[in-house]
């Protein structure tokens, strides 16, 4: 399961269409606040997080998700390729960084990452 966090509806739809090839379920939201609520409830295998969101930004949301679940896999999906932004994403705990210009990389990136070990959660 993948959670797509993107405030632009057209971009969110595009990302969804790309990742549906490699995952059984995709959930979407348009804010950092909603991402936290959905992550806590759904525990997706991977979160595709935009950095620039209205309200809580993606860096802050990533930090908050990792406080909920230190094993969370968050991949930043952004238009900004600056060194500072990449460093902030890494410091927040993001496991990857994909430019929106390179969205075709997403299916392979998601498919190559094993699902997080959730221990005996399902037992």
Beta strands, then each sheet from edge to edge (+ up, - down):
strand 1: 2-5
strand 2: 26-29
strand 3: 46-49
strand 4: 74-78
strand 5: 96-99
sheet 1: 2+ 1+ 3+ 4+ 5+
end
